[in-house]
């Protein structure tokens, strides 16, 4: 596989993360799997909207889904997903601190 193909796959994973609701879902699933209805309740969104986002994340390899008689359960495909999101949040916090410092000097 070429470097270009790897970069494209990497971009696909990033696209699967590129929505606030998807990041919220990752935070919800950080410690354990949850039933679709539990995720829906915690996010307060629309059923069809959440379903689309979960599908994108599952197809993108971010989530795993298992079917139960009463519910579809979702979990992170790897604990590294939560770690990657935590790292990106640290970058965000660092940038906010820098901007705050710059504003103090204006």
C-alpha positions in Angstrom: 0.0 0.0 0.0 1.4 3.4 -1.0 1.8 6.4 1.3 -0.9 8.2 -0.6 -3.3 5.4 0.1 -2.4 5.4 3.8 -3.0 9.2 3.9 -6.4 8.8 2.2 -7.4 6.1 4.8 -6.2 8.3 7.6 -8.3 11.2 6.2 -11.3 8.9 6.1 -10.9 8.1 9.8 -10.6 11.8 10.6 -13.8 12.5 8.6 -15.5 9.8 10.7 -14.7 11.9 13.7 -15.4 15.3 12.2 -18.7 16.2 14.0 -19.4 17.4 17.5 -22.0 14.7 18.1 -19.6 12.0 17.0 -17.0 13.2 19.5 -19.7 13.3 22.2 -20.5 9.7 21.3 -16.9 8.7 21.7 -16.9 10.4 25.1 -20.0 8.5 26.1 -18.5 5.2 25.0 -15.1 5.9 26.5 -15.6 3.5 29.4 -18.1 0.9 28.3 -20.6 0.0 25.5 -24.0 1.5 25.4 -27.3 0.6 23.9 -28.6 2.9 21.0 -31.4 4.2 23.2 -29.0 5.1 26.0 -26.8 7.0 23.6 -29.9 8.7 22.2 -31.0 9.8 25.7 -27.6 11.1 26.7 -27.1 13.1 23.5 -30.7 14.3 23.3 -30.7 14.2 19.5 -33.0 12.8 16.9 -33.1 9.1 16.4 -32.5 9.2 12.6 -29.6 11.7 13.0 -27.9 9.6 15.6 -28.4 6.5 13.6 -26.6 8.1 10.6 -23.7 9.3 12.7 -23.3 5.9 14.3 -23.3 4.3 10.9 -20.6 6.6 9.6 -18.5 5.9 12.7 -19.0 2.1 12.4 -18.1 2.1 8.6 -15.1 4.3 9.4 -13.8 1.7 11.9 -14.3 4.0 14.9 -17.1 1.9 16.5 -18.1 -1.7 16.8 -21.8 -2.7 17.0 -23.3 -5.9 18.3 -26.9 -6.8 18.0 -28.9 -8.0 21.0 -32.5 -9.1 21.0 -33.7 -5.7 22.3 -31.0 -3.3 21.3 -27.9 -2.5 19.2 -24.9 -2.0 21.4 -22.1 0.3 20.4 -18.5 0.4 21.7 -15.2 1.9 20.6 -13.2 -0.3 18.2 -10.1 0.5 20.2 -9.2 2.4 23.4 -6.8 4.4 21.1 -9.8 6.2 19.7 -10.6 7.8 23.1 -6.9 8.5 23.6 -6.7 10.2 20.2 -9.7 12.4 21.0 -8.2 13.2 24.4 -5.0 14.3 22.8 -6.8 16.5 20.3 -8.7 18.1 23.2 -5.3 18.9 24.9 -4.3 20.6 21.6 -7.5 22.6 21.8 -7.0 23.6 25.4 -3.4 24.6 24.7 -4.6 26.8 21.8 -7.3 28.4 23.9 -4.7 29.2 26.6 -2.5 30.8 23.9 -5.3 32.9 22.6 -6.3 34.0 26.1 -2.7 35.1 26.7 -2.6 37.0 23.4 -5.9 38.8 24.3 -4.5 39.9 27.7 -1.7 41.8 25.8 -4.1 43.6 23.4 
